[in-house]
Each structure stands twice: as C-alpha cells, then as structure tokens.
Amino acid sequence: MFTSDLGAQTSVPPLRTKMAALQHKLVADVILAPGQRSYRTEIAKIIAAKPDALVSVMDPQSAATFFSEYLQLAGHLPITAP
C-alpha cells in the first residue's frame, strides 16, 4: 500500500524490481489517496489477497486511519520475521 503522492510513488518501481529479484509474489497492489476518512474498500481487497506481510509508504494520518481500520476488519496485522 502506497499513497498516491509523489514521495510514496517513487518507491513503487524499485520495490517491484526487488520483490521480483527475490522471487517474492506481490498479492495486491493498492494505491491509497492520502488523508481519506476510510480505506475499507482498499483493505477488503488486501485482506482478500491473504498477504503474508504488508509493505507501505504513507503519511502518518493515512497510516493511522488505515491500520486502525485494518485491525478492525482483519483482527490482526500480517507480520513476518526474517
């Protein structure tokens, strides 16, 4: 999940390249509009993809809204350890 602002979007191509090089599969590619009151539609898409981990770049306000709603809808955050 990356917000649509330029700062976050510059991280997307290198991430895709690195994930492919490591042979990791991206199960959902979600762009978030910053500062929204809700991200439930986007979260539903992510949950349906059943990710092992979440990768994101977003501003603090968007992140607070997103992760609060994600916990409400999914009941957990997917976290993996190296």
Secondary structure by P-SEA (a helix, b strand, c coil): cccccaaaaaacaaaaaaaaaacccccbbbbbccccccaaaaaaaaaaaccccccccccaaaaaaaaaaaaaaccccccccc
